[in-house]
């Protein structure tokens, strides 16, 4: 069995973004994910007062580590993002 580079690994991801709660935020995030061939399994966003900072949690289908990291770098630069996105691999243990 040979080891693969981390950039080559495909797994599901839990990703949390802290965002400004306003229209178009999810569209901006999902647009970048789509450009990097990352498919979304589910999305959750807490409801708060418009304009406040809220968490958005996205669970992905299988995605390539390198593409996820590249997408997160782009998303982190969006004006509506507050803080660095958090991504956790959801590895299937056998």
C-alpha angles and dihedrals in degrees: 000000000000126000119244125217113256090243090063097052119111119203140132119275137211106211125185124193126185105215143172107260103239138115118288098027096112091045091054093049096044091046091060092044090051092050087057094048094250115150120207122228096182143348130206128185128177117229116238138148112309110265095025124117115262136173120251114195121198126186113199134207114237107318137176114255094225093050091048092051092048091049092048091052090055094044092049088062094056114112093233095057117099111198131343118316115247119223125186123185113235098210120188107232119209 
